[in-house]
Amino acid sequence: MSFELHRPRSLDEALTLLEKNEGAHVMAGATALVLLMRQGLVRPSVVVSLRDAGLGGIRAESDGALWLGATTTIREAEESPLVRSFCPALAEAFGHVATVRVRDQATVGGNLAHADPAQDPPPMLLALGAEVELAKAGRKKPRRIPVEELLVGLFETSIEEGEILTGVRVPPLPAGTRATYVKFLPRTEDDYATVSVAAVGRVTNGALMDARIALGSVGPTAVRARKTEAALREVALMPGGADNGRLTAAAALVRDEIDPLDDIRGSAEYKREMARVWTERAVRSLLS
């Protein structure tokens, strides 16, 4: 397969190339695009590589938010002391992606733009309330949208023609915030999960507050479990553990908030049950 490859040296140059080449494909780490090309699912005539466009880097912003540049590799995010100090569970989620070899190439922005519902970072970023920034030629300011609005379907995002995802912003976490990421892997360590769960919340005066639950591998996109979150509000910490009845009942609601498919990792019904089990485990991990 032949195609025209461009390697712009800046974001402005990359945006200009997209403006001039309608239908051009953007490439960051290339781990997803190359696979799609090999399978014959994508046949680009023009590819714009972002590797040299200056979109990498991890930084703390003045308000306490965390910024992850789009071409930051998954491995860099996994090993970053800044990411780990901001939220250890986020670094752990990055560390669950495939193998070290893949994480050395794959990027934070590419992972989101690929919109694979079985990937590990999206549920954690959803639960943390992360946003992405999208730049476009002729636009004075980048468009900023929640990760939840970015992911709209199986391998489908709301990125517009000519837009480039430039980075991910994770808002500052209130004092006392706890987070966890759990992943049910019945096969090998580098396999996709049957179900994954990210949970974020605060424990205040002995009760769970502001719970945010997101799941992966259980539908066409990573998904927030809002009914479960509402039912978890102010679940009390009891001397012998969490309020078991309320917690179990809240976790059971997740079965109706997901849309899993039958595949080699289990039937839809099995995945619904595993979603319930692992949601409860994730919340118990927050409370422990």
ZAFI-94476 format. One record per residue: residue in three letters; x negated, y negated, z negated of N, C-alpha, C, O in turn. Coordinates in steps of 0.05 Angstrom, whole numbers, plus 32768, in hexadecimal, padded with zeros to 4 digits. Atoms other than C-alpha are relative to their C-alpha. Layout:
<papas>
ALAXYZXYZXYZXYZ...
</papas>
This chain:
<papas>
MET7FEF801880008000800080007FEE7FE780007FDC7FE57FF0SER800F80197FFF7FE47FBC801380117FE87FF680297FE77FFBPHE7FF2801980097FF67F797FF37FEB7FEA7FFD7FD37FEF7FFBGLU8011801780037FDA7F347FEB7FFD7FFA7FE280117FF57FD5LEU80058005801D7FBA7F297FA67FF47FE57FFC7FE17FDD8008HIS800A801A80087FB07EE57F887FF980007FE28006800C7FD2ARG800A8002801C7F897ED67F487FFD7FE37FF87FE67FD97FF8PRO8001801C80077F9A7E8F7F337FEF7FFB7FE77FEE800C7FD5ARG8011800780177F6C7E6C7F01800F7FEE7FEC80037FE67FD8SER7FF1801080137FA47E457EDF801E80078003802680138017LEU7FE37FFC7FFF7FEE7E487ECF800C7FF08017801D7FFA8025ASP7FF580107FEA7FFD7E0F7EFF7FFB800C801B800C800C802CGLU80067FF27FE77FDA7E347F37801180188004801B801D801BALA7FEF7FE87FFF80017E737F27801D7FF88007802980068018LEU7FE580097FFB80437E4D7F2780037FF7801D80187FFB802ATHR7FFF80097FE480337E2D7F6A800080178013800F80178027LEU80007FE87FEF80247E717F88801C800D8000802580168015LEU7FE57FF5800080687E8B7F7180137FEF800F80257FFA801CGLU7FEE80127FF2808A7E4E7F8D7FFD8004801E80118001802DLYS80057FFE7FE3806A7E597FD18005801C800B800880208023ASN7FFD7FE47FF780727EA57FD38019800C7FF28017801A7FDEGLU7FE77FF6800B80BB7EB77FC67FFF801F7FFE7FF7802C8011GLY80007FE3800480C17EFD7FA97FE6800C7FF77FE380247FF5ALA801A7FF6800A80797F017F928002800D7FE5801380057FD5HIS80007FF3801A806B7F307F587FEA7FF57FEF7FD47FF07FF8VAL80138009801380487F187F1A7FF480187FF28002802B7FEBMET800E7FEA800D80137F467EFB7FEF7FF57FEA7FE27FE17FEDALA8011800880177FF27F417EB77FEC80177FFC7FD680168006GLY80127FEA80057FD37F827E9E8002801580167FF080268019ALA7FFB7FEE7FE97FEF7FA97EDA8007801C7FF9800C802D800BTHR7FF97FE480077FFF7FE87EB2801B800880098020801F8011ALA7FE57FF97FF780497FE47EC480027FFE801E800E800F802BLEU7FFC80057FE380447FC77F0A7FF2801680117FFE80208024VAL800E7FEB7FF180107FFA7F228010801A8000801280288014LEU7FEF7FE88002803C80337F0880187FFF8012801E80128020LEU7FE980037FEF807980187F2C7FF98001801D8008800C802EMET800A7FFF7FE4805180107F6C7FFA801D800880008025801EARG80067FE47FFA803880577F68801980118004801980248014GLN7FE77FF17FFD807F80707F6080117FF6801780268001801DGLY7FF1800A7FE9809580487F9C80187FEF7FF980287FEA800ALEU7FE98010800980C6801F7F737FFC7FE2800680107FD38008VAL8006801C7FFA80A37FDD7F827FEC7FFF80177FD8800E8017ARG801280037FE980827FC97FC47FFB7FE2800580067FD68017PRO8005801D7FFE80677F827FBB7FEF7FF980187FDD80088020SER8011800A7FEA804B7F5A7FF57FED7FEC7FF57FD77FE88000VAL80118014800D802E7F257FC6800080057FE2801580087FD6VAL80027FFC801C80147F307F807FEF7FE97FF47FDA7FE27FFFVAL800E8016800E7FFF7EF77F517FF6800A7FE5800680107FD3SER800B7FF680197FD07F0E7F1A7FFC7FE97FEC7FF17FD47FF4LEU8003801580147FD17EE57ED97FE880037FEF7FE47FF37FDCARG80177FFA80117F917F017EBC7FEE7FE87FFB7FE47FE57FE5ASP8012801780027F697EC27EC9800E7FE57FFE80027FD08002ALA7FF0801980007FA17E8F7EC180007FF27FE5800E7FDE7FE1GLY8003800D80197F8F7E7E7E79801980027FEE801F7FF07FDFLEU7FE87FFC80107FCD7E9B7E587FFD80137FE88010801C7FDDGLY80057FEF80177FAC7EC57E227FFE7FF17FE680027FD87FE5GLY8005800D801A7F9F7EB77DD9801680047FEC802D80077FF2ILE7FEE7FFD80177FBE7EBD7D957FFA7FE97FED7FE37FE47FE7ARG8006801780127FC77E817D6780187FFC7FED802E80047FF1ALA7FEB800980147FED7E687D2A80077FE380077FF57FD2800CGLU7FF7801C7FFA80177E2A7D3980037FF07FE780047FFB7FD1SER800080128017801D7DEE7D0C801780057FED801580007FD5ASP7FE97FFB801180617E037CF28000801C7FF4801280247FE6GLY80027FE5800B80497E497CE08008801680138007802E800CALA7FF87FEC7FEC80627E6C7D1F7FE7800E800B7FD180048008LEU80157FF17FF380387EA07D4380037FFE801E801980048028TRP7FFF80027FE380277E967D8D7FEF8016800C7FD8801A8004LEU800E7FEB7FF280147ED17DB980007FF9801E80167FFA802AGLY800180067FE37FFC7EBE7DFF8008801880108003802F8009ALA7FF57FEA7FF0801A7EE77E377FEC801580087FF3802C8009THR80147FEC7FF77FD97F077E4E7FEF800A7FE97FDB80177FEFTHR800C7FF380177FC37F197E088005801E8002801C80268006THR7FFB7FE37FFD7FB87F647E0B800E800A7FE6800C7FFF7FD1ILE7FF37FF380177FE17F917DDE7FEC80087FEB7FF180067FD3ARG80157FF980137FA07FA97DBF7FF67FE87FF07FF27FEA7FD8GLU80088019800E7F8C7F617DAE80147FF97FEB800D7FF17FD5ALA7FEB800680137FCF7F567D8D800080137FE98004800C7FD2GLU80017FEB80147FCA7F987D687FEA7FFB7FEC7FEE7FFE7FD3GLU8017800280117F857F887D4C7FFC7FE47FF47FEA7FE07FE4SER8004801C80097F8D7F3D7D4080057FFD7FE2801B80037FD8PRO7FFC8006801C7F837F297CF780177FEC7FFC80257FED7FE8LEU7FEB801480027FB27EEF7D04801C800D8002802E80067FF2VAL7FE67FF27FFD7FEB7F1C7D1C800580117FE7801B80127FDCARG7FFC7FEF80177FDF7F4C7CE280077FF17FE780177FFA7FD7SER7FF9801180177FE07F157CAE801B7FF4800280297FF07FEEPHE7FE6800B7FFC801E7EF77CCD801680147FFB8029800F7FEDCYS7FEC7FEA800380457F397CD07FF3801B80067FF08021801EPRO800D7FE67FFB80227F7D7CC7801180128011800680228021ALA7FEE7FEE7FF1805F7FA07CE57FFF7FFA801E8002800B802FLEU800280077FE480577F797D267FE6800B800C7FE780168022ALA80197FF37FF6800E7F8F7D2D8004801E80037FF9802A8015GLU7FFB7FE37FFF80257FD67D1E801080078019800B801B8026ALA7FEF7FFA7FE8805A7FD37D557FEE7FFE80197FF1800F802BPHE801380027FE980247FBC7D877FEF801980017FE980248016GLY80127FE980027FF97FF67D6F800E801A80088000802E800CHIS7FF17FE77FF8803080297D8180028003801E800A80188028VAL7FFD7FFF7FE2802D80187DCC7FED8014800C7FD48010800AALA800F7FED7FF0801580547DF47FE580077FF37FE580107FDDTHR801B7FF880097FC980607DED7FEF7FE77FFF7FF67FD28009VAL8012801780027F8E80337DDD7FF87FF7801C7FF67FDF8021ARG800880077FE47F7A80357E2780167FEE800D800F7FDB801AVAL7FEB80107FF57FBE801A7E3B80027FE57FF180057FD07FFEARG7FFE801980107FBF7FE67E027FE97FED80077FED7FD58004ASP801680117FF77F7C7FCC7E1B80067FF180197FFA7FDC801FGLN7FF9800D7FE77F9C7FBA7E5D801B7FF17FFF801E7FDB8009ALA7FE5800B80007FE67FAE7E5080017FE67FF07FF17FE27FDDTHR7FFF801A800D7FFA7F687E3A801A7FFB7FF1802E80097FF7VAL7FE88006800F802C7F4A7E0A80167FF68012802D7FFE8010GLY7FEC800A7FEE804F7F237E40800A8014801480228016801AGLY7FF97FEB7FED804E7F5C7E72801280157FF48025801F8001ASN7FEF7FEC800E806C7F8B7E3F801D7FF67FFE802F80068003LEU7FE5800B800180A87F5D7E36800D7FFD801B80248003801FALA7FF580047FE580B07F4C7E7F8007801A800E8019801A801FHIS7FFA7FE67FF580B07F967E91801C800A7FF7802A80188005ALA7FE57FFA800B80EF7F9D7E658006801E7FFE801C80278004ASP7FFB7FE3800580E67FE77E56800C80037FE580007FFB7FD1PRO7FF27FFE801A81187FF77E1F7FF380127FEC7FFA80127FD4ALA800D7FED801280EB802C7E027FE57FF57FF57FD880037FE6GLN8019800B800A80B07FFE7DF480027FF87FE380187FF37FD9ASP80008005801D809B7FEE7DAD80027FE37FF880117FDC7FE5PRO7FFF801C800A80907FA27DA8801B7FF3800280227FE47FEFPRO7FE7800F7FFE80D57F8B7DC0801280027FE7801C7FED7FDEPRO7FEF8000801880FD7FA57D837FF57FEF7FE980037FE27FDBMET800C800F801580CB7F877D5380027FE2800580087FD37FF2LEU7FFE801C7FFA80CB7F447D77801D7FF67FFE80227FE07FF6LEU7FE48007800481177F457D7980077FFB7FE380137FE77FDCALA7FFA8002801D811B7F517D2E7FF37FE77FF47FFD7FDD7FE0LEU800E8018800B80E97F187D22800B7FE6800C80027FD08004GLY7FF480187FF481137EE87D4C7FED7FF180137FEF7FD98016ALA8013800C7FED80DC7EDC7D80800D7FF5801880237FFC8020GLU7FF8800C7FE780E37EB17DBD7FEA800280157FD38006800EVAL801480027FEB80C07EAF7E0080027FE5800E80177FD8800EGLU800180197FF080AA7E737E297FFD8007801D7FEC80188024LEU80007FFB7FE380B67E727E747FFB7FE7800F800A7FD3800DALA800880177FF180937E417EA180098003801E800B80198028LYS7FF980007FE480A77E2E7EE87FF67FE6800E7FF67FD18002ALA800A80177FF1808A7E007F1D80157FEA8001802C7FEF8007GLY7FEE80177FFF80A97DBA7F19800F7FFB7FE6801D7FE77FE4ARG7FF28004801980C47DC47ED37FED7FF37FEC7FD77FFB7FE8LYS8011800F801280AA7D937EA07FF9800F7FE67FE3800E7FDCLYS80047FF1801980B37DBF7E638007801E8005801980238015PRO7FF97FE47FFC80B47E0B7E5E801C80067FF580257FF97FE2ARG7FE67FF6800A80F77E2E7E547FFA80147FE97FEA80267FEDARG80047FEE801780FA7E507E10801A800F7FF9802E80027FF5ILE7FE87FF08006812A7E897E037FF980167FEC7FE2801F7FECPRO80057FEA801181317EBF7DCE7FFA801A80108004801D8026VAL80067FE67FF381157F047DDF801A800F8006801C801D801AGLU7FE67FF37FFD815D7F1C7DD7800D7FF8801B801B80088027GLU7FF4800A7FE781727EF17E137FEE800780187FF78007802FLEU80127FF87FEB81357F057E3B8007801C800B800680218023LEU7FFB7FE57FF981477F4F7E3B801D80048006802E80047FF4VAL7FE47FFF7FF881877F587E638008801C800B80208020800EGLY7FF97FE67FF681847F9F7E7E7FE8801280037FD1800A7FFDLEU80167FED7FFC815A7FDC7E8F7FEC7FF580147FF37FF1802CPHE8015800C7FF081187FBF7EAA800A7FE6800D80017FDF8023GLU7FF580197FF6813E7F7E7EB47FFF7FEA7FEB80077FEE7FD4THR80028017801281327F397E96800F7FE9800C80197FEA8023SER7FF380197FF6814F7EF37E9C7FEB7FED800B7FF17FD68010ILE801480117FF4810D7ED97EB980097FF9801C8010800A802CGLU7FF7800A7FE6811F7EAE7EF57FEB800280157FD38004800FGLU801380017FE980FF7EAE7F3A7FED7FE87FFC7FF67FD17FF7GLY80148015800280BE7E867F357FF77FFA7FE37FE57FEA7FDFGLU80088004801C80BA7E897EE97FE980137FF87FE780298002ILE80157FEF800C807E7EA47EC280037FFF7FE280067FE97FD6LEU80007FFE801D80827EBC7E7A7FE47FF97FF67FD180077FFCTHR801A800A8008804A7E957E597FF880097FE37FE080087FDDGLY80077FF8801B804E7EAE7E11801980067FEF803080027FF8VAL7FEB7FF9801480767EC57DD57FFB7FF17FE67FE57FEF7FDCARG8002800F801980847E9B7D988011800E7FEB802980127FEEVAL7FF27FF3801680967EBE7D5780037FEA7FEA7FEF7FE07FE0PRO7FFC8015801380B57E8C7D267FF480067FE57FF1801D7FDEPRO800B7FFB801B80987E827CE0801380117FEF802B800E7FF1LEU7FF07FEE801180B07EB67CAE80047FF37FE57FF17FEA7FD9PRO7FFC800A801B80D17E9E7C6E7FF1800F7FEB7FEB80277FEFALA800E7FF3801680AD7EAD7C2E800F80197FF7802880187FF4GLY7FF47FE7800A80BA7EF47C16800B80128016801780278010THR7FF67FEF7FEA80CB7F107C5B7FF0801A80017FD8801B7FFFARG800C7FE67FFD80BE7F5A7C638008800B801B801E80048026ALA7FFA7FF57FE580BB7F807CA57FF4801C80027FE080227FF6THR800A7FE57FFC80B37FC77CBB80088009801C801B80008028TYR7FFA7FF47FE680B17FEF7CFC7FFC801E7FFE7FE780277FF6VAL80017FE3800180C180397CFF8008800B801C80187FFF802ALYS7FFD7FF47FE580C180677D3C8002801E7FFD7FF0802B7FF2PHE7FFC7FE3800180DC80AD7D437FF4800C80197FFE8008802FLEU800F7FF47FEA80AC80D47D6F7FFF801E7FFD7FEE80297FEFPRO80007FE3800380BD811E7D767FEC800D80127FE78025800FARG80137FF47FED808981287DAD7FE47FF77FF97FDA7FFD7FE3THR801C80088005804381097DB37FFF7FE37FF780127FD47FFBGLU8003801A800B802880CA7D9380037FEA8015800B7FD3800FASP7FFE80157FEB802580A57DD6801980018010801C7FF48025ASP7FE67FFD7FF1806B80B97DEC80137FE97FF8800E7FDC7FE4TYR7FEB8013800780A7808C7DED8010800C7FE8801180247FE4ALA7FF17FF8801780D1808E7DAE801B800A800880278002801CTHR7FE47FF97FFE811380B17DA880117FE97FF680267FE38001VAL7FF48018800B812680757D7E7FEB7FF17FF07FDA7FFE7FE3SER8011801080118100803C7D5F80117FEA7FF380247FE17FFEVAL7FF18014800F8117800A7D2B7FED7FEC7FF37FD97FF37FE7ALA800E8015800E80FC7FC77D1580137FF37FEC802A7FED7FF3ALA7FEF800C801481177FA97CD57FF17FE97FF37FD97FEC7FECVAL800B8018800D810A7F647CB780147FF57FEC802C7FF57FF2GLY7FED800B801381277F457C797FF07FF57FE77FD87FF97FE5ARG800C800A8018811A7F237C36800F800C7FE8802780127FE9VAL7FF37FF7801981277F3D7BF07FFF7FE87FEC7FEA7FDF7FE4THR7FFD8018801181417F047BC4801280087FE8802980117FEDASN7FF07FFA8018815A7F0D7B7C800B801D8001802280227FFAGLY7FF87FE48000815C7F587B86801380088016801F801E8014ALA7FED7FF97FEB81857F577BC67FF27FFB801B7FE27FE9801ELEU800A80037FE581757F5E7C10800F7FE9800E80277FE9800FMET7FF480187FF281807F1D7C377FF57FFF801C7FDF80078022ASP800880067FE5817E7F0A7C807FF48018800F7FE08016801DALA800A7FE87FF281757F517C9A80037FFD801E80187FF48028ARG7FFF7FFF7FE381657F577CE47FF6801B80097FDF80238003ILE80067FE57FF881667F9B7D0480018001801F80147FF8802BALA80017FFD7FE381517FAB7D4C7FF6801C80067FE580277FF9LEU80067FE57FF8814C7FEE7D6F7FF68002801D7FFE7FF2802EGLY80097FFB7FE5812880087DAC8005801D8008800B802E7FF7SER7FFC7FE57FF5813180467DD9801C800A7FFD802180228000VAL7FE47FF78004817C80477DCC80147FF18012802B7FEF800BGLY7FEE800E7FED819880217E087FF07FF380167FD87FF78017PRO800E800D7FEA81867FF87E457FED7FEA7FF87FDB7FE38007THR80128014800A81647FC47E1A7FFC80067FE2800C80147FD6ALA80028001801D81497FBD7DD380187FF07FF680217FDD8004VAL7FE7800B800881857FA87DAA80007FF87FE27FF680077FD2ARG7FFC8007801C81967F827D6A8019800E7FF6802D80108004ALA7FE97FF3800C81C57FA87D3B800D7FED7FED80097FEE7FD5ARG7FF58016801081EE7F6E7D23801580097FEC80177FFD7FD6LYS7FED7FF6801482267F957D017FF2800C7FE87FFA80097FD1THR80107FF4801581F37FBB7CDA7FF37FEA7FEF7FF37FEC7FD7GLU800C8017800E81D07F7A7CC880147FF37FED800E7FEE7FD5ALA7FEB800D801182117F5C7CAE800780117FE8800B80077FD2ALA7FF97FEE801582207F9A7C857FEA80027FEB7FEF800B7FD4LEU80167FFE801381DB7F977C657FFC7FE87FEF7FEB7FE77FDDARG80038019800F81E47F517C4A800380047FE28017800E7FD9GLU80008000801D81D27F4E7C018004801D7FF5800F80207FDFVAL80027FE6800C81CA7F997BF97FED7FFF7FE87FD77FF67FEBALA800F8004801981B27F9C7BB17FEB80167FFD7FEE802D8006LEU80147FEC800881737FBE7B988008800B7FE4800A7FFC7FD1MET7FF87FF3801981897FEF7B627FE8800B7FF27FD3800F7FFEPRO80177FF5800F815B800A7B2B7FF6801A800D7FDE801E800DGLY80097FE77FF48159804D7B4F7FFD7FFF801E7FFA8013802BGLY800280037FE3815480317B9580157FED800A80237FE07FFAALA7FED80127FF4817F800A7BC5801D800A7FFA802180217FF3ASP7FE47FFA800281CB80087BC1800680158016800D800E802DASN80007FEB7FED81CF804C7BE380198001801280178005802AGLY7FE77FFF7FF08218804B7BF880027FEB801580087FF1802CARG7FFE80167FED821680087C197FEB800280167FF07FFC802DLEU80167FFE7FED81D380137C3A80068016801580038012802DTHR7FFA7FEA7FEE81E880567C5880177FF9801280167FFF802AALA7FE980087FEF822B803A7C707FF77FEB801580017FEC802BALA800980157FED82087FFE7C907FF0800D80167FF38006802EALA80107FF27FEC81D5802B7CB4801180108013800B8012802BALA7FEE7FF07FEE820E80567CCF800D7FEF801680147FFA802BLEU7FF480117FEC822A801A7CF47FF07FFE80197FFA7FF7802FVAL801280037FE981EE801A7D228008801380178001800E802EARG7FF97FEC7FEB820A80577D4780127FF4801580117FFC802DASP7FED800C7FED823F802B7D687FF57FE7800C80027FDA801CGLU800C80187FF5820F7FF27D787FEB800580167FDF7FF38020ILE80157FF87FEC81E280197DA8800E800F8017802580178015ASP7FF57FF37FE881EC80387DED7FEB8012800C7FE1800E8022PRO80167FEE7FF681BA80727DF480098012801780218016801BLEU7FFB7FEE7FEA81B480A07E2F7FF5801C7FF97FE3801F7FE8ASP800B7FE5800381AA80EC7E317FE6800180117FE67FF98028ASP80187FFC7FF1816280FB7E457FEF80167FF17FF980237FE0ILE80117FEB800B812781297E337FFA7FFC7FE37FF1800F7FD5ARG80058005801C812181087DEF801980047FEE801880007FD6GLY7FE87FF980108168811B7DDA80197FF6800D80197FE5801FSER7FE680097FF681B181137DE880077FE57FF47FFB7FDC7FE1ALA7FF7801A800A81D580D17DDE800A80027FE380047FF17FD3GLU7FF57FFD801B81F880EC7DA07FE980057FEC7FEA7FFA7FD6TYR80177FFB801181B681057D837FF17FE57FFA7FE97FE07FE4LYS800D80198004819780C07D8E80107FED7FEE80047FDE7FDEARG7FEF8011801381D2809E7D6B7FFB80097FE37FF87FF87FD2GLU80047FF7801B81C780CA7D2F7FE47FF97FF67FE07FF17FDFMET801C80078008817B80BE7D2F7FFE7FE27FFC7FEF7FD97FEBALA8000801D8004818980737D35800A7FFA7FE47FFF7FE97FD6ARG7FF68003801B81B280787CF57FEB80077FEB7FE67FF87FD9VAL80147FF68013817D80A07CD17FE97FED7FFE7FE07FE67FE8TRP801880108001814380747CE580057FE37FF97FF47FD57FF0THR7FF9801B800A816880337CD9800180007FE27FF77FED7FD5GLU80007FFE801D817580497C927FE480027FF57FDE7FF57FE0ARG801C7FFD8009812C805D7C8A7FF17FE580027FE27FDE7FF0ALA800D80197FFC8115801A7CA580087FEC7FEA7FF87FDE7FDFVAL7FF68012801481417FF37C757FF680087FE47FEE7FF77FD4ARG800B7FF7801A812B801E7C3A7FE37FF97FFE7FD97FF37FE8SER801C8008800080E4800F7C4E7FFD7FE27FF87FEB7FDA7FEALEU8000801C800780F47FC47C4980047FFD7FE27FF77FEC7FD5LEU7FF88003801C81117FCE7C047FED800D7FEC7FED80077FD4SER80127FF2801280DB7FFB7BE87FEA7FEF7FF67FD97FF87FE6
</papas>
